Structures are given as C-alpha cells and as structure tokens.
Amino acid sequence: MKNFNDDNFCFVCGSNNPHGLKLSFTYDEKNDETISKAIFPRHFQGWKDVLHGGIISTVLDEILIKAARHKGLDCVTVELNVKFKKPALINTEYMIKGKIKEIKRKIVFAEGSIMSADNTVVAAANGKLFII
C-alpha cells in the first residue's frame, strides 16, 4: 500500500464512523503538545466499570499520530509501548496528551498520556512512528 487516505472513518477520530469515538484534537503551542478529552461509555469496558486496555492503547496510538500531524508529518506507528498505571473508569472524563520528542530521519519518537481530572496519569505511552 503506497497511499494512505483519510475518509473520516477512523475508529478514534472519524466523524463518519457510527461506532467510533469521534474524538477531536487541538494543539497547545505553549506546551507543544496535542490534546484531546474523552468520556468513554460502558460498551468500551473490560472489567466492570473499567475502560478496556485495548481502547486505552488505541487512543494513545492516535494521540501520537495526531502530534506528528500537527508538525506536518504523516506517519504510521511502528512501535507502541504502553504502561498502565491506574484503572481508567467508564463514564469519566480524561485528558489525552501527545508530544513529539525527537525526529531522526524517517522515524519520529513520541510520547503520550491519559490523565484523570486531578492530573493523575492512568496510562502513558512511548512510540516510534514512520514518516510516510
């Protein structure tokens, strides 16, 4: 596959996906990071009232990609390492942040986190992205 096109059907951010999260993203110039907020409904739970770890990983992956997009880079993820620190609860608002740390040739190194309202990190990720 040589071309990657956006048809607004992305599970995380696509406005055309009826089953998706439909997250929107902003860029904070002061802190040089990409930001989103989310409240995850019950149908994304793993254990009772706890957000499924796969959804957490997916959202962290997306925030890293969006951080690269805000730098004018179109990327795909080649490596994602997630650390789960505390359970993320269903129907609770979370802040998602992503930032580019370094760019070496065609590889972008990025980090992201999901935080509760009191700024407690519930999950953090480091990733390597390939510039397409």
The first five atom37 places (N, CA, C, CB, O) and aatype in JSON, in Angstrom:
{
  "aatype": [12, 11, 2, 13, 2, 3, 3, 2, 13, 4, 13, 19, 4, 7, 15, 2, 2, 14, 8, 7, 10, 11, 10, 15, 13, 16, 18, 3, 6, 11, 2, 3, 6, 16, 9, 15, 11, 0, 9, 13, 14, 1, 8, 13, 5, 7, 17, 11, 3, 19, 10, 8, 7, 7, 9, 9, 15, 16, 19, 10, 3, 6, 9, 10, 9, 11, 0, 0, 1, 8, 11, 7, 10, 3, 4, 19, 16, 19, 6, 10, 2, 19, 11, 13, 11, 11, 14, 0, 10, 9, 2, 16, 6, 18, 12, 9, 11, 7, 11, 9, 11, 6, 9, 11, 1, 11, 9, 19, 13, 0, 6, 7, 15, 9, 12, 15, 0, 3, 2, 16, 19, 19, 0, 0, 0, 2, 7, 11, 10, 13, 9, 9],
  "atom_mask": [
    [1, 1, 1, 1, 1],
    [1, 1, 1, 1, 1],
    [1, 1, 1, 1, 1],
    [1, 1, 1, 1, 1],
    [1, 1, 1, 1, 1],
    [1, 1, 1, 1, 1],
    [1, 1, 1, 1, 1],
    [1, 1, 1, 1, 1],
    [1, 1, 1, 1, 1],
    [1, 1, 1, 1, 1],
    [1, 1, 1, 1, 1],
    [1, 1, 1, 1, 1],
    [1, 1, 1, 1, 1],
    [1, 1, 1, 0, 1],
    [1, 1, 1, 1, 1],
    [1, 1, 1, 1, 1],
    [1, 1, 1, 1, 1],
    [1, 1, 1, 1, 1],
    [1, 1, 1, 1, 1],
    [1, 1, 1, 0, 1],
    [1, 1, 1, 1, 1],
    [1, 1, 1, 1, 1],
    [1, 1, 1, 1, 1],
    [1, 1, 1, 1, 1],
    [1, 1, 1, 1, 1],
    [1, 1, 1, 1, 1],
    [1, 1, 1, 1, 1],
    [1, 1, 1, 1, 1],
    [1, 1, 1, 1, 1],
    [1, 1, 1, 1, 1],
    [1, 1, 1, 1, 1],
    [1, 1, 1, 1, 1],
    [1, 1, 1, 1, 1],
    [1, 1, 1, 1, 1],
    [1, 1, 1, 1, 1],
    [1, 1, 1, 1, 1],
    [1, 1, 1, 1, 1],
    [1, 1, 1, 1, 1],
    [1, 1, 1, 1, 1],
    [1, 1, 1, 1, 1],
    [1, 1, 1, 1, 1],
    [1, 1, 1, 1, 1],
    [1, 1, 1, 1, 1],
    [1, 1, 1, 1, 1],
    [1, 1, 1, 1, 1],
    [1, 1, 1, 0, 1],
    [1, 1, 1, 1, 1],
    [1, 1, 1, 1, 1],
    [1, 1, 1, 1, 1],
    [1, 1, 1, 1, 1],
    [1, 1, 1, 1, 1],
    [1, 1, 1, 1, 1],
    [1, 1, 1, 0, 1],
    [1, 1, 1, 0, 1],
    [1, 1, 1, 1, 1],
    [1, 1, 1, 1, 1],
    [1, 1, 1, 1, 1],
    [1, 1, 1, 1, 1],
    [1, 1, 1, 1, 1],
    [1, 1, 1, 1, 1],
    [1, 1, 1, 1, 1],
    [1, 1, 1, 1, 1],
    [1, 1, 1, 1, 1],
    [1, 1, 1, 1, 1],
    [1, 1, 1, 1, 1],
    [1, 1, 1, 1, 1],
    [1, 1, 1, 1, 1],
    [1, 1, 1, 1, 1],
    [1, 1, 1, 1, 1],
    [1, 1, 1, 1, 1],
    [1, 1, 1, 1, 1],
    [1, 1, 1, 0, 1],
    [1, 1, 1, 1, 1],
    [1, 1, 1, 1, 1],
    [1, 1, 1, 1, 1],
    [1, 1, 1, 1, 1],
    [1, 1, 1, 1, 1],
    [1, 1, 1, 1, 1],
    [1, 1, 1, 1, 1],
    [1, 1, 1, 1, 1],
    [1, 1, 1, 1, 1],
    [1, 1, 1, 1, 1],
    [1, 1, 1, 1, 1],
    [1, 1, 1, 1, 1],
    [1, 1, 1, 1, 1],
    [1, 1, 1, 1, 1],
    [1, 1, 1, 1, 1],
    [1, 1, 1, 1, 1],
    [1, 1, 1, 1, 1],
    [1, 1, 1, 1, 1],
    [1, 1, 1, 1, 1],
    [1, 1, 1, 1, 1],
    [1, 1, 1, 1, 1],
    [1, 1, 1, 1, 1],
    [1, 1, 1, 1, 1],
    [1, 1, 1, 1, 1],
    [1, 1, 1, 1, 1],
    [1, 1, 1, 0, 1],
    [1, 1, 1, 1, 1],
    [1, 1, 1, 1, 1],
    [1, 1, 1, 1, 1],
    [1, 1, 1, 1, 1],
    [1, 1, 1, 1, 1],
    [1, 1, 1, 1, 1],
    [1, 1, 1, 1, 1],
    [1, 1, 1, 1, 1],
    [1, 1, 1, 1, 1],
    [1, 1, 1, 1, 1],
    [1, 1, 1, 1, 1],
    [1, 1, 1, 1, 1],
    [1, 1, 1, 1, 1],
    [1, 1, 1, 0, 1],
    [1, 1, 1, 1, 1],
    [1, 1, 1, 1, 1],
    [1, 1, 1, 1, 1],
    [1, 1, 1, 1, 1],
    [1, 1, 1, 1, 1],
    [1, 1, 1, 1, 1],
    [1, 1, 1, 1, 1],
    [1, 1, 1, 1, 1],
    [1, 1, 1, 1, 1],
    [1, 1, 1, 1, 1],
    [1, 1, 1, 1, 1],
    [1, 1, 1, 1, 1],
    [1, 1, 1, 1, 1],
    [1, 1, 1, 1, 1],
    [1, 1, 1, 0, 1],
    [1, 1, 1, 1, 1],
    [1, 1, 1, 1, 1],
    [1, 1, 1, 1, 1],
    [1, 1, 1, 1, 1],
    [1, 1, 1, 1, 1]
  ],
  "atom_positions": [
    [[0.85, -1.18, 0.0], [0.0, 0.0, 0.0], [0.89, 1.24, 0.0], [-0.97, 0.0, 1.23], [1.68, 1.44, 0.93]],
    [[0.77, 2.04, -1.01], [1.63, 3.21, -1.14], [0.98, 4.48, -0.63], [2.02, 3.39, -2.58], [1.67, 5.4, -0.21]],
    [[-0.33, 4.55, -0.66], [-1.02, 5.77, -0.25], [-1.94, 5.49, 0.94], [-1.84, 6.35, -1.41], [-2.61, 4.46, 1.0]],
    [[-1.94, 6.41, 1.87], [-2.86, 6.35, 2.99], [-3.78, 7.55, 2.86], [-2.1, 6.34, 4.37], [-3.32, 8.69, 2.83]],
    [[-5.07, 7.3, 2.8], [-6.05, 8.37, 2.64], [-7.0, 8.4, 3.82], [-6.84, 8.19, 1.33], [-7.29, 7.36, 4.42]],
    [[-7.46, 9.58, 4.15], [-8.39, 9.76, 5.26], [-9.8, 9.91, 4.7], [-7.99, 11.0, 6.13], [-10.1, 10.87, 3.99]],
    [[-10.66, 8.95, 5.02], [-12.06, 9.03, 4.57], [-13.0, 9.32, 5.75], [-12.47, 7.73, 3.88], [-14.2, 9.09, 5.65]],
    [[-12.45, 9.83, 6.85], [-13.22, 10.19, 8.06], [-13.94, 9.01, 8.67], [-14.22, 11.28, 7.72], [-15.01, 9.16, 9.26]],
    [[-13.35, 7.82, 8.53], [-13.95, 6.61, 9.12], [-13.03, 6.01, 10.19], [-14.24, 5.57, 8.03], [-13.27, 4.89, 10.65]],
    [[-12.0, 6.75, 10.59], [-11.09, 6.29, 11.65], [-11.9, 5.98, 12.92], [-9.99, 7.35, 11.95], [-12.79, 6.74, 13.29]],
    [[-11.59, 4.88, 13.56], [-12.31, 4.5, 14.78], [-12.17, 5.56, 15.87], [-11.79, 3.16, 15.3], [-13.12, 5.78, 16.62]],
    [[-11.04, 6.2, 15.98], [-10.83, 7.18, 17.05], [-11.37, 8.55, 16.7], [-9.35, 7.29, 17.37], [-12.08, 9.16, 17.5]],
    [[-11.06, 9.05, 15.5], [-11.39, 10.45, 15.19], [-12.37, 10.64, 14.05], [-10.15, 11.18, 14.88], [-12.78, 11.77, 13.78]],
    [[-12.77, 9.58, 13.37], [-13.6, 9.72, 12.18], [-15.03, 10.15, 12.47], [0.0, 0.0, 0.0], [-15.75, 9.51, 13.23]],
    [[-15.41, 11.25, 11.85], [-16.78, 11.76, 12.05], [-17.81, 10.9, 11.33], [-16.87, 13.19, 11.56], [-19.0, 10.98, 11.64]],
    [[-17.39, 10.07, 10.37], [-18.31, 9.22, 9.62], [-18.48, 7.83, 10.2], [-17.85, 9.11, 8.21], [-19.28, 7.04, 9.69]],
    [[-17.74, 7.5, 11.25], [-17.81, 6.16, 11.82], [-18.86, 6.13, 12.93], [-16.42, 5.71, 12.37], [-18.64, 6.7, 14.0]],
    [[-19.99, 5.46, 12.7], [-21.06, 5.46, 13.7], [-20.69, 4.71, 14.99], [-22.3, 4.85, 13.11], [-21.34, 4.9, 16.01]],
    [[-19.67, 3.88, 14.95], [-19.26, 3.11, 16.12], [-18.0, 3.67, 16.78], [-19.02, 1.68, 15.74], [-17.54, 3.14, 17.79]],
    [[-17.45, 4.74, 16.22], [-16.18, 5.29, 16.68], [-16.31, 6.23, 17.86], [0.0, 0.0, 0.0], [-17.41, 6.54, 18.32]],
    [[-15.15, 6.66, 18.34], [-15.07, 7.56, 19.49], [-15.32, 9.02, 19.11], [-13.71, 7.43, 20.15], [-15.76, 9.81, 19.95]],
    [[-15.04, 9.38, 17.87], [-15.25, 10.74, 17.35], [-14.51, 11.8, 18.17], [-16.74, 11.06, 17.33], [-15.04, 12.89, 18.43]],
    [[-13.29, 11.49, 18.58], [-12.51, 12.45, 19.34], [-12.02, 13.58, 18.44], [-11.31, 11.77, 20.03], [-11.73, 13.37, 17.26]],
    [[-11.93, 14.76, 19.0], [-11.34, 15.89, 18.29], [-10.04, 16.26, 19.0], [-12.33, 17.12, 18.23], [-9.86, 15.97, 20.19]],
    [[-9.15, 16.91, 18.27], [-7.82, 17.2, 18.77], [-7.49, 18.67, 18.57], [-6.77, 16.31, 18.08], [-7.86, 19.26, 17.56]],
    [[-6.78, 19.25, 19.54], [-6.29, 20.61, 19.44], [-4.8, 20.61, 19.69], [-7.03, 21.55, 20.44], [-4.23, 19.64, 20.19]],
    [[-4.16, 21.71, 19.33], [-2.73, 21.84, 19.53], [-2.46, 22.98, 20.5], [-2.0, 22.07, 18.19], [-2.92, 24.1, 20.29]],
    [[-1.72, 22.7, 21.56], [-1.32, 23.69, 22.55], [0.1, 24.16, 22.22], [-1.4, 23.1, 24.01], [1.07, 23.46, 22.51]],
    [[0.2, 25.34, 21.61], [1.51, 25.84, 21.2], [2.44, 26.08, 22.38], [1.35, 27.12, 20.41], [3.63, 25.82, 22.3]],
    [[1.89, 26.58, 23.47], [2.71, 26.89, 24.65], [3.46, 25.66, 25.15], [1.82, 27.46, 25.78], [4.65, 25.73, 25.45]],
    [[2.77, 24.53, 25.23], [3.38, 23.3, 25.73], [3.81, 22.35, 24.61], [2.41, 22.58, 26.64], [4.32, 21.26, 24.87]],
    [[3.61, 22.78, 23.36], [4.0, 22.0, 22.18], [3.45, 20.58, 22.25], [5.52, 21.96, 22.05], [4.18, 19.6, 22.07]],
    [[2.14, 20.48, 22.5], [1.52, 19.15, 22.59], [0.12, 19.15, 22.0], [1.47, 18.69, 24.05], [-0.55, 20.18, 21.92]],
    [[-0.29, 17.98, 21.58], [-1.62, 17.76, 21.04], [-2.5, 17.25, 22.17], [-1.6, 16.76, 19.84], [-2.06, 16.45, 23.0]],
    [[-3.75, 17.72, 22.2], [-4.64, 17.44, 23.33], [-6.01, 16.99, 22.83], [-4.77, 18.68, 24.23], [-6.49, 17.45, 21.8]],
    [[-6.61, 16.09, 23.6], [-8.0, 15.71, 23.39], [-8.61, 15.39, 24.75], [-8.11, 14.49, 22.4], [-7.89, 15.15, 25.72]],
    [[-9.91, 15.39, 24.8], [-10.64, 14.96, 26.0], [-11.62, 13.88, 25.59], [-11.38, 16.17, 26.69], [-12.12, 13.87, 24.47]],
    [[-11.88, 12.97, 26.52], [-12.8, 11.88, 26.2], [-13.51, 11.38, 27.44], [-12.06, 10.73, 25.52], [-12.95, 11.36, 28.54]],
    [[-14.75, 10.98, 27.24], [-15.52, 10.23, 28.23], [-15.89, 8.93, 27.52], [-16.82, 11.04, 28.75], [-16.57, 8.95, 26.49]],
    [[-15.45, 7.81, 28.07], [-15.65, 6.52, 27.41], [-16.89, 5.83, 27.95], [-14.41, 5.63, 27.59], [-16.99, 5.6, 29.16]],
    [[-17.85, 5.49, 27.08], [-19.08, 4.84, 27.52], [-18.86, 3.37, 27.89], [-20.13, 4.94, 26.41], [-17.82, 2.78, 27.6]],
    [[-19.85, 2.82, 28.54], [-19.77, 1.47, 29.1], [-19.46, 0.39, 28.06], [-21.06, 1.14, 29.78], [-18.82, -0.61, 28.4]],
    [[-19.89, 0.55, 26.84], [-19.64, -0.51, 25.85], [-18.17, -0.64, 25.49], [-20.45, -0.25, 24.59], [-17.81, -1.5, 24.68]],
    [[-17.29, 0.19, 26.08], [-15.84, 0.05, 25.91], [-15.17, -0.49, 27.16], [-15.24, 1.39, 25.55], [-13.95, -0.4, 27.3]],
    [[-15.94, -1.05, 28.06], [-15.34, -1.55, 29.3], [-14.71, -2.93, 29.1], [-16.39, -1.61, 30.4], [-15.07, -3.68, 28.2]],
    [[-13.76, -3.23, 30.0], [-13.19, -4.57, 30.15], [-13.84, -5.15, 31.4], [0.0, 0.0, 0.0], [-14.94, -5.72, 31.33]],
    [[-13.16, -5.01, 32.53], [-13.78, -5.37, 33.81], [-14.89, -4.37, 34.1], [-12.73, -5.39, 34.96], [-14.94, -3.3, 33.5]],
    [[-15.78, -4.71, 35.02], [-16.92, -3.85, 35.34], [-16.45, -2.43, 35.68], [-17.72, -4.45, 36.53], [-15.62, -2.23, 36.56]],
    [[-17.0, -1.47, 34.96], [-16.75, -0.04, 35.15], [-15.31, 0.41, 34.86], [-17.09, 0.33, 36.56], [-14.93, 1.53, 35.19]],
    [[-14.52, -0.45, 34.23], [-13.13, -0.12, 33.9], [-12.95, -0.15, 32.38], [-12.13, -1.13, 34.59], [-13.37, -1.09, 31.71]],
    [[-12.33, 0.9, 31.84], [-12.09, 1.01, 30.41], [-11.14, -0.11, 29.96], [-11.5, 2.39, 30.06], [-10.14, -0.38, 30.62]],
    [[-11.46, -0.73, 28.85], [-10.64, -1.82, 28.3], [-9.27, -1.29, 27.9], [-11.35, -2.47, 27.07], [-9.16, -0.21, 27.31]],
    [[-8.22, -2.04, 28.21], [-6.86, -1.64, 27.89], [-6.59, -1.47, 26.41], [0.0, 0.0, 0.0], [-5.74, -0.67, 26.03]],
    [[-7.3, -2.19, 25.58], [-7.15, -2.03, 24.14], [-7.61, -0.67, 23.65], [0.0, 0.0, 0.0], [-7.03, -0.1, 22.73]],
    [[-8.66, -0.15, 24.27], [-9.15, 1.2, 23.92], [-8.13, 2.23, 24.38], [-10.54, 1.48, 24.57], [-7.86, 3.19, 23.65]],
    [[-7.57, 2.05, 25.57], [-6.54, 2.96, 26.06], [-5.36, 2.98, 25.1], [-6.07, 2.54, 27.48], [-4.87, 4.05, 24.73]],
    [[-4.9, 1.82, 24.68], [-3.77, 1.73, 23.74], [-4.11, 2.39, 22.42], [-3.38, 0.27, 23.51], [-3.27, 3.08, 21.84]],
    [[-5.31, 2.19, 21.93], [-5.74, 2.77, 20.66], [-5.73, 4.29, 20.72], [-7.13, 2.27, 20.3], [-5.25, 4.95, 19.8]],
    [[-6.26, 4.84, 21.8], [-6.32, 6.3, 21.95], [-4.91, 6.88, 22.09], [-7.18, 6.69, 23.18], [-4.62, 7.94, 21.53]],
    [[-4.04, 6.21, 22.81], [-2.66, 6.68, 22.93], [-1.94, 6.63, 21.57], [-1.89, 5.84, 23.96], [-1.19, 7.54, 21.23]],
    [[-2.17, 5.58, 20.82], [-1.62, 5.49, 19.47], [-2.06, 6.68, 18.63], [-2.04, 4.17, 18.8], [-1.26, 7.3, 17.94]],
    [[-3.33, 6.99, 18.71], [-3.88, 8.09, 17.89], [-3.31, 9.45, 18.3], [-5.4, 8.12, 18.01], [-3.04, 10.28, 17.44]],
    [[-3.13, 9.69, 19.59], [-2.62, 10.99, 20.03], [-1.18, 11.19, 19.54], [-2.68, 11.12, 21.56], [-0.78, 12.32, 19.26]],
    [[-0.41, 10.11, 19.45], [0.95, 10.22, 18.92], [0.92, 10.58, 17.43], [1.73, 8.91, 19.14], [1.68, 11.43, 16.98]],
    [[0.04, 9.93, 16.69], [-0.11, 10.22, 15.27], [-0.57, 11.66, 15.06], [-1.1, 9.24, 14.61], [-0.08, 12.35, 14.17]],
    [[-1.52, 12.11, 15.87], [-2.01, 13.49, 15.74], [-0.93, 14.5, 16.12], [-3.26, 13.7, 16.63], [-0.87, 15.57, 15.52]],
    [[-0.08, 14.18, 17.09], [1.03, 15.07, 17.44], [1.96, 15.24, 16.23], [1.82, 14.52, 18.66], [2.44, 16.34, 15.96]],
    [[2.21, 14.15, 15.53], [3.04, 14.23, 14.32], [2.35, 15.04, 13.23], [3.36, 12.81, 13.8], [2.99, 15.83, 12.53]],
    [[1.05, 14.86, 13.08], [0.29, 15.62, 12.07], [0.37, 17.12, 12.33], [-1.18, 15.18, 12.06], [0.45, 17.91, 11.4]],
    [[0.35, 17.5, 13.62], [0.46, 18.92, 13.95], [1.84, 19.49, 13.6], [0.18, 19.14, 15.43], [2.01, 20.71, 13.53]],
    [[2.81, 18.61, 13.39], [4.15, 19.04, 12.95], [4.27, 18.92, 11.43], [5.24, 18.19, 13.64], [5.35, 19.12, 10.87]],
    [[3.15, 18.59, 10.76], [3.15, 18.47, 9.32], [3.64, 17.13, 8.8], [0.0, 0.0, 0.0], [3.99, 17.0, 7.63]],
    [[3.66, 16.12, 9.68], [4.17, 14.8, 9.31], [3.04, 13.78, 9.26], [5.25, 14.35, 10.3], [2.25, 13.67, 10.2]],
    [[2.97, 13.05, 8.17], [2.03, 11.92, 8.07], [2.81, 10.67, 8.42], [1.38, 11.82, 6.64], [3.83, 10.37, 7.8]],
    [[2.32, 9.93, 9.41], [3.07, 8.78, 9.93], [2.17, 7.57, 10.14], [3.75, 9.15, 11.25], [0.94, 7.67, 10.16]],
    [[2.82, 6.43, 10.29], [2.19, 5.21, 10.78], [3.01, 4.74, 11.97], [2.1, 4.11, 9.65], [4.21, 4.98, 12.04]],
    [[2.35, 4.07, 12.89], [3.02, 3.58, 14.09], [3.79, 2.3, 13.77], [2.01, 3.34, 15.23], [3.25, 1.39, 13.15]],
    [[5.04, 2.25, 14.21], [5.83, 1.04, 14.05], [6.1, 0.37, 15.4], [7.15, 1.35, 13.34], [6.42, -0.82, 15.46]],
    [[5.98, 1.13, 16.46], [6.18, 0.56, 17.8], [5.4, 1.4, 18.8], [7.69, 0.5, 18.17], [5.43, 2.63, 18.75]],
    [[4.72, 0.73, 19.72], [3.96, 1.42, 20.77], [4.14, 0.65, 22.07], [2.45, 1.53, 20.4], [3.83, -0.53, 22.16]],
    [[4.64, 1.34, 23.08], [4.82, 0.75, 24.4], [3.92, 1.49, 25.37], [6.31, 0.81, 24.87], [4.05, 2.7, 25.55]],
    [[3.0, 0.77, 25.99], [2.02, 1.37, 26.9], [2.26, 0.87, 28.32], [0.57, 1.06, 26.45], [2.47, -0.32, 28.54]],
    [[2.24, 1.8, 29.26], [2.32, 1.45, 30.67], [1.0, 1.84, 31.32], [3.54, 2.16, 31.38], [0.61, 3.01, 31.3]],
    [[0.32, 0.86, 31.89], [-0.95, 1.09, 32.56], [-0.64, 1.33, 34.04], [-1.95, -0.13, 32.37], [-0.1, 0.46, 34.72]],
    [[-0.98, 2.5, 34.53], [-0.61, 2.88, 35.89], [-1.77, 2.76, 36.88], [-0.07, 4.28, 35.9], [-1.57, 2.36, 38.03]],
    [[-2.96, 3.11, 36.44], [-4.17, 3.03, 37.28], [-5.34, 2.68, 36.38], [-4.43, 4.39, 38.05], [-5.3, 2.95, 35.18]],
    [[-6.38, 2.08, 36.92], [-7.55, 1.81, 36.08], [-8.2, 3.11, 35.6], [-8.59, 0.95, 36.86], [-8.34, 4.06, 36.36]],
    [[-8.59, 3.13, 34.34], [-9.39, 4.23, 33.79], [-10.84, 3.8, 33.9], [-8.98, 4.58, 32.3], [-11.2, 2.69, 33.49]],
    [[-11.66, 4.66, 34.42], [-13.06, 4.32, 34.68], [-13.98, 4.72, 33.54], [-13.52, 4.97, 35.97], [-13.74, 5.7, 32.84]],
    [[-15.01, 3.97, 33.38], [-16.05, 4.25, 32.4], [-16.82, 5.5, 32.83], [-17.01, 3.03, 32.24], [-16.96, 5.77, 34.02]],
    [[-17.31, 6.26, 31.85], [-18.13, 7.45, 32.08], [-17.43, 8.5, 32.94], [-19.43, 7.06, 32.74], [-18.07, 9.19, 33.73]],
    [[-16.13, 8.61, 32.79], [-15.31, 9.59, 33.5], [-14.49, 10.34, 32.46], [-14.39, 8.91, 34.57], [-13.97, 9.74, 31.53]],
    [[-14.38, 11.67, 32.62], [-13.63, 12.45, 31.63], [-12.13, 12.3, 31.84], [-14.04, 13.92, 31.71], [-11.63, 12.33, 32.96]],
    [[-11.42, 12.15, 30.72], [-9.96, 12.04, 30.72], [-9.37, 13.02, 29.72], [-9.52, 10.6, 30.4], [-9.96, 13.31, 28.68]],
    [[-8.19, 13.51, 30.05], [-7.4, 14.36, 29.16], [-6.34, 13.47, 28.51], [-6.74, 15.58, 29.93], [-5.69, 12.68, 29.19]],
    [[-6.18, 13.6, 27.2], [-5.2, 12.81, 26.46], [-4.21, 13.8, 25.85], [-5.89, 11.91, 25.34], [-4.61, 14.77, 25.2]],
    [[-2.92, 13.56, 26.06], [-1.89, 14.47, 25.56], [-0.82, 13.7, 24.81], [-1.27, 15.28, 26.7], [-0.47, 12.58, 25.19]],
    [[-0.31, 14.31, 23.75], [0.76, 13.7, 22.98], [1.77, 14.73, 22.55], [0.0, 0.0, 0.0], [1.44, 15.9, 22.32]],
    [[3.02, 14.29, 22.43], [4.11, 15.22, 22.12], [5.19, 14.51, 21.33], [4.69, 15.82, 23.4], [5.49, 13.34, 21.57]],
    [[5.78, 15.22, 20.39], [6.93, 14.72, 19.64], [8.17, 15.02, 20.47], [7.02, 15.36, 18.21], [8.37, 16.15, 20.92]],
    [[9.0, 14.02, 20.65], [10.23, 14.18, 21.43], [11.45, 14.37, 20.53], [10.45, 12.98, 22.33], [12.35, 15.14, 20.85]],
    [[11.47, 13.66, 19.4], [12.65, 13.71, 18.54], [12.29, 13.17, 17.16], [13.83, 12.91, 19.15], [11.4, 12.33, 17.02]],
    [[12.98, 13.67, 16.16], [12.82, 13.16, 14.8], [14.21, 12.81, 14.27], [12.1, 14.23, 13.86], [15.12, 13.65, 14.24]],
    [[14.37, 11.55, 13.87], [15.63, 11.08, 13.28], [15.32, 10.46, 11.93], [16.35, 10.06, 14.23], [14.73, 9.38, 11.84]],
    [[15.73, 11.15, 10.89], [15.48, 10.72, 9.52], [13.99, 10.49, 9.3], [16.27, 9.45, 9.2], [13.22, 11.44, 9.28]],
    [[13.58, 9.23, 9.13], [12.18, 8.91, 8.85], [11.44, 8.39, 10.09], [12.1, 7.87, 7.74], [10.29, 7.95, 10.0]],
    [[12.1, 8.45, 11.27], [11.48, 7.95, 12.5], [11.18, 9.11, 13.44], [12.4, 6.91, 13.19], [12.03, 9.96, 13.7]],
    [[9.96, 9.12, 13.95], [9.51, 10.11, 14.92], [9.34, 9.41, 16.26], [8.18, 10.8, 14.46], [8.67, 8.38, 16.35]],
    [[9.94, 9.97, 17.3], [9.8, 9.44, 18.65], [8.79, 10.34, 19.38], [11.19, 9.4, 19.41], [8.95, 11.56, 19.43]],
    [[7.77, 9.72, 19.94], [6.69, 10.49, 20.56], [6.29, 9.86, 21.89], [5.49, 10.58, 19.62], [6.56, 8.69, 22.15]],
    [[5.62, 10.67, 22.72], [5.1, 10.17, 23.99], [3.72, 10.74, 24.22], [6.05, 10.53, 25.16], [3.38, 11.82, 23.74]],
    [[2.92, 9.99, 24.96], [1.57, 10.42, 25.24], [1.11, 9.92, 26.59], [0.0, 0.0, 0.0], [1.72, 9.04, 27.19]],
    [[0.0, 10.49, 27.06], [-0.55, 10.06, 28.35], [-2.05, 10.31, 28.39], [0.14, 10.8, 29.51], [-2.58, 11.14, 27.65]],
    [[-2.7, 9.57, 29.26], [-4.11, 9.77, 29.58], [-4.16, 10.1, 31.06], [-5.0, 8.51, 29.22], [-3.63, 9.37, 31.89]],
    [[-4.81, 11.23, 31.38], [-4.85, 11.7, 32.76], [-6.27, 11.95, 33.23], [-4.03, 12.97, 32.91], [-7.14, 12.35, 32.46]],
    [[-6.48, 11.7, 34.51], [-7.78, 11.98, 35.13], [-7.89, 13.47, 35.43], [-7.97, 11.13, 36.43], [-6.93, 14.22, 35.23]],
    [[-9.04, 13.9, 35.91], [-9.3, 15.31, 36.19], [-8.32, 15.91, 37.19], [-10.71, 15.48, 36.71], [-8.05, 17.11, 37.15]],
    [[-7.77, 15.09, 38.09], [-6.8, 15.59, 39.07], [-5.36, 15.45, 38.58], [-6.96, 14.85, 40.39], [-4.42, 15.49, 39.37]],
    [[-5.2, 15.28, 37.26], [-3.88, 15.15, 36.6], [-3.11, 13.89, 36.96], [-3.04, 16.34, 36.94], [-1.89, 13.85, 36.79]],
    [[-3.79, 12.87, 37.46], [-3.16, 11.58, 37.71], [-3.05, 10.83, 36.39], [-3.97, 10.74, 38.74], [-4.03, 10.67, 35.67]],
    [[-1.84, 10.39, 36.06], [-1.63, 9.63, 34.83], [-2.16, 8.22, 35.04], [-0.13, 9.62, 34.42], [-1.71, 7.51, 35.94]],
    [[-3.11, 7.82, 34.2], [-3.63, 6.45, 34.28], [-2.93, 5.53, 33.3], [-5.14, 6.44, 34.03], [-2.88, 4.32, 33.5]],
    [[-2.39, 6.11, 32.21], [-1.63, 5.31, 31.24], [-0.7, 6.25, 30.48], [-2.57, 4.53, 30.26], [-1.04, 7.41, 30.24]],
    [[0.45, 5.73, 30.11], [1.43, 6.51, 29.34], [2.0, 5.63, 28.24], [2.57, 7.06, 30.27], [2.06, 4.41, 28.37]],
    [[2.42, 6.28, 27.16], [2.96, 5.53, 26.03], [4.15, 6.24, 25.42], [1.88, 5.31, 24.97], [4.25, 7.47, 25.44]],
    [[5.05, 5.44, 24.9], [6.14, 5.91, 24.05], [6.0, 5.19, 22.73], [7.56, 5.65, 24.71], [5.67, 4.0, 22.7]],
    [[6.23, 5.88, 21.66], [6.08, 5.25, 20.37], [7.1, 5.69, 19.35], [0.0, 0.0, 0.0], [7.69, 6.77, 19.45]],
    [[7.29, 4.84, 18.37], [8.08, 5.18, 17.2], [7.13, 5.19, 16.01], [9.27, 4.16, 16.98], [6.37, 4.26, 15.79]],
    [[7.21, 6.27, 15.26], [6.35, 6.46, 14.09], [7.22, 6.56, 12.85], [5.46, 7.72, 14.24], [8.31, 7.14, 12.89]],
    [[6.75, 6.01, 11.76], [7.47, 6.08, 10.5], [6.81, 7.12, 9.63], [7.49, 4.7, 9.79], [5.59, 7.1, 9.42]],
    [[7.61, 8.06, 9.1], [7.08, 9.1, 8.23], [6.82, 8.5, 6.86], [8.07, 10.31, 8.12], [7.72, 7.94, 6.23]],
    [[5.57, 8.62, 6.4], [5.2, 8.07, 5.09], [5.28, 9.14, 4.01], [3.8, 7.47, 5.13], [5.01, 8.86, 2.84]]
  ]
}
